[in-house]
Amino acid sequence: MAITTAKALAVYIMDEYRRLNNGKEISPLKLQKALYFCFAYWGGFVRKGKTVNKNLSEIDISNFDEELFEEDIEAWVYGPVVPEVYKYYKQNDLEQFRDDKLFKKCNYAKNYIDGILKEVLNTSDFTLVDIAHRDNSWKNNFDFKEMSHNNIIPKEEIIEEYVYK
């Protein structure tokens, strides 16, 4: 079972961005890349702690779920996108998914995600796109010849790639 939903995490990311940027709103592009990198780095970290280096963390992470959230991630033109979040963001309707208990069960995950966000939220939108475009999980699932770019990126591919990043 995943730690949260992508929609609840998106609200958290939006709040963090506002807090760090004097109330300014996050762009949809940065929000999507933040979701992707949080998912990817968390999954890779947990998998690595379970299989490669069991002493990776000061706490036992063997019971943590590798999937931060369950929603699909698709390969779009500007990199990985969580369509569920994109839809609600465009409708200005993500607030309904606010979860004040988001990381209450797992403060370690909150601290880890906050570390990722510190980097991601201070990086320009198109630098994040460039970084995501280097990922094999995106490259293997994006087809420039297709009319609609919405192939699902298997989460297993993302997690496996990020075990070694």
C-alpha positions as CSV (number, residue, x, y, z in Angstrom):
1,M,0.0,0.0,0.0
2,A,1.4,3.4,-1.0
3,I,2.3,6.0,1.6
4,T,-0.1,8.6,0.1
5,T,-1.9,9.7,-3.0
6,A,-0.4,11.8,-5.7
7,K,-3.1,14.4,-5.2
8,A,-2.5,14.8,-1.5
9,L,1.3,14.9,-2.2
10,A,0.7,17.6,-4.8
11,V,-1.1,19.8,-2.3
12,Y,1.8,19.3,0.1
13,I,4.2,20.3,-2.7
14,M,2.1,23.3,-3.6
15,D,2.1,24.4,0.0
16,E,5.9,24.0,0.3
17,Y,6.5,26.0,-2.9
18,R,4.3,28.8,-1.6
19,R,6.1,28.8,1.7
20,L,9.5,29.0,0.1
21,N,8.5,31.6,-2.5
22,N,6.5,34.2,-0.6
23,G,3.1,32.8,-1.6
24,K,3.8,32.4,-5.3
25,E,2.0,29.6,-7.0
26,I,3.9,26.6,-8.5
27,S,3.8,26.0,-12.2
28,P,2.1,22.9,-13.5
29,L,5.4,21.8,-15.0
30,K,7.4,22.1,-11.8
31,L,4.6,20.4,-9.8
32,Q,4.7,17.4,-12.2
33,K,8.4,17.1,-12.1
34,A,8.4,17.4,-8.3
35,L,5.9,14.5,-8.0
36,Y,7.9,12.4,-10.4
37,F,11.3,13.0,-8.7
38,C,9.7,12.4,-5.2
39,F,8.3,9.1,-6.5
40,A,11.5,8.1,-8.2
41,Y,14.0,8.9,-5.5
42,W,11.8,7.5,-2.7
43,G,11.3,4.2,-4.6
44,G,14.9,3.9,-5.5
45,F,16.0,4.7,-1.9
46,V,13.6,2.1,-0.3
47,R,14.5,-0.6,-2.9
48,K,18.2,0.0,-2.3
49,G,17.7,-0.2,1.4
50,K,15.9,-3.5,1.1
51,T,18.1,-5.2,-1.4
52,V,21.5,-3.5,-2.0
53,N,22.5,-1.9,1.3
54,K,20.5,-2.8,4.3
55,N,22.4,-0.3,6.4
56,L,21.5,2.6,4.1
57,S,19.3,4.3,6.7
58,E,19.6,4.9,10.4
59,I,16.1,3.3,10.7
60,D,14.7,0.0,9.4
61,I,13.1,0.8,6.1
62,S,12.2,-2.8,5.2
63,N,8.6,-2.2,5.9
64,F,8.3,0.9,3.8
65,D,6.4,0.7,0.6
66,E,8.5,1.5,-2.5
67,E,5.6,3.2,-4.2
68,L,5.1,6.7,-2.7
69,F,1.7,6.9,-4.5
70,E,-0.4,4.6,-6.7
71,E,-1.6,6.8,-9.5
72,D,-0.2,6.2,-13.0
73,I,2.7,8.2,-14.3
74,E,2.7,8.8,-18.1
75,A,5.4,9.8,-20.6
76,W,4.3,13.2,-22.0
77,V,6.2,15.6,-24.2
78,Y,7.7,17.6,-21.2
79,G,8.6,14.5,-19.2
80,P,6.7,12.3,-16.8
81,V,3.2,13.4,-15.7
82,V,0.6,12.2,-13.2
83,P,-2.6,12.8,-15.3
84,E,-4.9,12.6,-12.2
85,V,-3.0,15.5,-10.6
86,Y,-2.8,17.4,-13.9
87,K,-6.6,17.2,-14.4
88,Y,-7.4,18.5,-10.9
89,Y,-4.7,21.2,-11.1
90,K,-6.1,22.6,-14.4
91,Q,-9.5,22.7,-12.8
92,N,-8.0,24.5,-9.8
93,D,-9.5,21.8,-7.6
94,L,-6.6,20.0,-5.8
95,E,-7.3,21.6,-2.4
96,Q,-10.1,19.0,-1.8
97,F,-7.3,16.4,-1.4
98,R,-5.5,18.2,1.4
99,D,-4.4,15.7,4.0
100,D,-3.3,17.2,7.3
101,K,-2.2,13.8,8.4
102,L,-0.2,13.1,5.3
103,F,3.1,12.1,6.9
104,K,1.8,11.5,10.5
105,K,2.4,7.7,10.1
106,C,5.8,8.2,8.5
107,N,7.8,11.2,9.6
108,Y,10.9,9.7,8.0
109,A,9.2,9.9,4.6
110,K,8.3,13.5,5.2
111,N,12.0,14.4,6.0
112,Y,13.2,12.5,2.9
113,I,10.6,14.1,0.6
114,D,11.4,17.6,2.1
115,G,15.1,17.0,1.1
116,I,14.1,16.2,-2.5
117,L,11.8,19.2,-2.6
118,K,14.5,21.5,-1.4
119,E,16.5,20.7,-4.5
120,V,13.6,20.3,-7.0
121,L,11.7,23.5,-6.1
122,N,14.9,25.6,-6.5
123,T,15.6,24.2,-10.0
124,S,14.1,25.9,-13.1
125,D,11.2,24.2,-14.8
126,F,13.0,23.3,-18.0
127,T,16.2,22.1,-16.2
128,L,13.8,19.6,-14.5
129,V,12.4,18.7,-17.9
130,D,16.0,18.1,-19.2
131,I,16.8,15.9,-16.3
132,A,13.6,13.9,-16.6
133,H,14.3,13.5,-20.4
134,R,17.6,11.7,-19.5
135,D,15.8,9.0,-17.6
136,N,15.5,5.7,-19.5
137,S,12.1,5.1,-17.9
138,W,10.8,8.2,-19.8
139,K,12.8,7.5,-23.0
140,N,11.6,3.9,-23.2
141,N,7.9,4.9,-22.9
142,F,7.8,8.1,-25.0
143,D,7.2,7.8,-28.7
144,F,7.7,11.0,-30.8
145,K,5.7,9.5,-33.6
146,E,2.5,9.1,-31.6
147,M,-0.3,11.7,-31.8
148,S,-1.2,11.4,-28.1
149,H,1.7,11.1,-25.7
150,N,0.2,9.2,-22.8
151,N,2.0,5.9,-22.4
152,I,2.1,4.7,-18.9
153,I,5.6,4.5,-17.4
154,P,5.8,1.2,-15.4
155,K,6.6,2.1,-11.9
156,E,9.0,-0.8,-11.6
157,E,11.1,0.8,-14.4
158,I,11.3,4.1,-12.5
159,I,12.1,2.5,-9.2
160,E,14.8,0.1,-10.6
161,E,16.4,3.0,-12.5
162,Y,16.6,5.1,-9.3
163,V,18.1,2.4,-7.1
164,Y,21.5,3.5,-8.6
165,K,21.0,7.3,-8.8
